[in-house]
Amino acid sequence: MMHSRLNIREIGVPDKASTCAIIVTHHPDPEFQQGFAKIVDQVACVVIVDNASNSREKNILRSLARGNKAVLIENPRNLGSARALNQGMNQAIEQGYSWALTLDQDSQPESDLILHLAEIYLSHPRREEIGVIGAIGSRPKYRRTTSRYSDEPFLYREVEVVITSGSLLIVPVFRHVGPFRDDFFIDQVDHEYCLRLRAQGYRVLRSSKPLMRHAVGVPTRHCFLGIRLTCSNHSPIRRYYITRNRLALYREYMCKDTYWIMRDLGHNWRECMKILLFEDRKCQKLLSTLLGCCHAIIGRMGKLQHPSWE
């Protein structure tokens, strides 16, 4: 593998003064203000990028921004999560921050999240190789500990991908590897960025301890033949983007991250089975999945225009 990693000698430790938080919103629910309150005191600046929320929701965001000296970018239409993240990152670059924490509107971070992520960064023997650190870790499985912050034997794990919410990005690295892919619009944006980082020689780390609460979809739990399963219950439009963008990733990174691709293929198959067994709107979701396959094959990317089953 050809490495083109940026030569960063020392960018400093992530702390309040050097970190900007970026939150993408689209019709945020009332819990958004709780998550906002938990992160605003941990960073120097919060950038809210809103994708066409309604007037009432925008007024709430404006009030929050004024009261906390946050930056609010109001997009008149939904430009997708990738474009919104890029807008936020451009703000971080313009204001000279070294670190950017990306969050979803429904995330609930711990009050000392940045402190934990900083310890992960400091504990790594090759800090210059880190591309991103994810905050959403796995549940503790071990009692033995080497850190007061972790119930597992290590502070972090090296992984292939982390999700957008709770990801701590190094701004100079972001400028080097390039922006999030606008043509993905939503879904798999985070995975593509992580795989691109790895292809250029960077490492993707994930906290061993969950440092924030974040739900994927609208999860429901079920039991099938004695096996406990969790369904995400994503809408048909989300199923379209998930499928299309996954296949685009497979095509581009199959030879670079084969092991992750094969595992993700299995995960995708299991999701289809759970839709058939437990979720509602089965036909719409399966048809949107099929359409996503077709568009991936012909290379039709970007926002899907006027879906009848949105």
Steps between C-alpha positions, in 0.01 A plus 500: 500500500633842405499738795463874442462600862549864593812565705364655819759530773286650773157657483443512873266303722124536443361736761235768531708774337598298194173317430190595305176298511287459188136396534281429197127551558186415304177539698670453839289365786485657850786281625736687268536778755617251764776369276596853399531604865733206571745589225501881496724530808750244369598684182598848389230526236189316387396515134139398436423422135125477450352325198164669444326458835165674543456854634435397860806276508717768339394752763611261773835450326546876459431555868749230597763644269459856631508392863814290459690695235465211260511522121173410326499419129147482360461307176174585320464139384630162615850475353576169669725413790821492294461855368399625845805337661723659237346840575576450867855385431558809285404711801746308717774556241425871465504550877830315539395202712718188504222261600134460400244284679210398277164425661150401398205696636382212720836422661544530876872533579658450839598821681871414472504349152784720371712407802458129424579545131810700591623215719455257211701730276780537756514126569561402137866428420472644147282806532607629158318205340159569657232618260186491716394389848144376555319547831241225476667188631381154589348399830748396771584129498792487741548593863876540473605858421813699425329839508263682729293586191445149367345173616687320222873423494568766236384856449432446131486254215624546148206441265414544134222756541324717757169681467467876452355578838772533762787496250797720582666609177843655458441808287837495313441133415151583372650766274753245374269206421213715372139573600211266563342376179208726410367251245424252780254758641433297816603158637842335473657848483694422817604154384630630168708764677650241736584258219660789309707586808621141526584488131730798556678345797304642793358309796138499614456466876190438708460545872465174695254677727174652371544875544158601370151368437385474143220298345520361147159540340202416721623178660266223607599167652370161388566131552523245218574131566646597835725765348459859614497750215485879473328666205590856399163567327652746255256659256488390133692811388778421747505141376558635149801708604644231726490243221619724217788648696606167645532354152697805388737437791533132413596583144765753603654329803459128437870454427611743774286388795373159393446363850279791606304484173424129545386554860283792395344291223394250765360778714305634202351156433392465863333842486293388200392188689394708802294727275316197364444353845418794724483845341200675349477638142688192381416539131597867490828434677593208278406694185709797613787260571467363147497852356814580700668195344403611151623856550828376648556282192442787256682752721205731574595683819388817680156571643213282383241731351135476605473143628136400533574290811701757699 
